[in-house]
Amino acid sequence: MLDKFKSRARALKQESLTLYFALRDPRTPWYARAFVAVVVAYALSPIDLIPDFVPVLGYLDDLIIVPAGIALALKLIPPQVMAEARVTAASQRAERRVGFIGAGIIALIWILTIISALALFIRLLFREKI
């Protein structure tokens, strides 16, 4: 069972790399790019639909939603683009810095969101009462 899980994890990693190369192709529709961005943002985001501290269900949503999102994204991208992206993914490895850049962008978005929420909270807290 562990070997089956490892092989599926490798396949998911390979498909993620394939998606990376497919998204860089100009023939990929905008809606596929947007959907993949949402799936990646959800996967990297610390906020889940079901919090991870909820026993079993907390991690189960990540095990279902992210792979289902990747599977749907693979169907949204034209077959010819996917075929070329698979060949490229098999022959190359994405630069490691791409992951750090993506994580940095997500972290920056969360930091800006928290700062904005705090500024709004402080403004509302210290607003003069009429």
N, C-alpha and C positions, 0 to 999 in steps of 0.2 A: 504494500500500500504506500509506503514511503517513496519507493522508486516511481510509482505512478504520479504522486504529488510533485516530486522533483522534475519529472519530465513535463508535466503541465506548467510548472513554474517557468521552466526554460522556454517552453513554447510561448507563454504569455510575454516573457521578456523579449523574445524574438519578434512577436507581433507588435509590441510597443515600439521597437526599433523600426519596424516596417512602417508603422504609422508616422513616425518622425520623418522618414524619407518621403512618404506619400504627401504629407502636409507641405513639404517644401516644393512639391511639383505644382506649377501654375495651372495644370488641368484639374486640380482638386477643387470641387465646388466650395463656395464660401460657407455654406451651411454645414458641410462636413468639418471644415476647419473650426468653426465655432463650437460644434458639438464636441469635438476632441478637446478643445480648450476647456470646456466645462467639465469633461470627464477627468482630465488631468488636474484641474483646479480642485475638484472634489477629492481626488486621490491624495493630493498633497495638503489639503486643508485640514487644520486641526478640528474643525467643526463637522460633525457627521449628522445624518438624519437621526440615527439612534446612537447616543453616546457610547463610547467604548467601555465605560465602567458597568454598563448593563450586562449581566452575565449572558454569555453565548450570543445573544442578539446583537450586542455591540460590535463584535467582530464579524458576525455573519453578514451584516449589511455591506461591509467592505468586500467580503468574499463573493457577494452576489452582484452588487451595483457596479463596481469597477470592471470586472470581466464582462458583464452584460453591456456596459457602455462601450468597451473596446470592441466587442463583437458587433454591436450596432454601427459603430464608426467604420468598421471594416466593410460593412455592407453599403454605407453611404458613399464610399470612394469608388470611382469607376474601376472595373476589373483590370483594364490595361495599365492604369496607374499603379494599382496594387501589385500586379505582376512585376513591373519594373522596380517598384520599391522593395519587393521581396528579394529580387536579384541583388540590388544594391545593398540591402541589409545583410545578406548572406556573405557578400564580398568585403564589406567594410564594417567598421564599428564606429558608432557616433562618438564624437569627441566628448570626453568626460565633463568638460566644462559646461556643456549644454544643460546637464542636470543641475549644476550649481547655479547657473543663470536662472533657470526656471524656478528653483527653490528660492532664490533671492528675490525674484519678482513677486512670488506669492507672499513671502515674508514682508516685503515692502508694502504690498496692498493691505495686509493685516495691520501693520504698524500704522499706516495712514488712517485706516478705519478706526482703530482704537483712539488715536490722537483726535480725530474729528468727533468721535462720540464723547470723549472727555471734555473737549472744548464746548460742545453743545450742553453737556451736563453742567459744567461750571457756569456758563452763561445763564442757564435757566435757574440755577441755584441762587445766584447773586442778583438776579433781576429784581428791580424794585417792585414791591407790592403796592397796588393802588387801593 
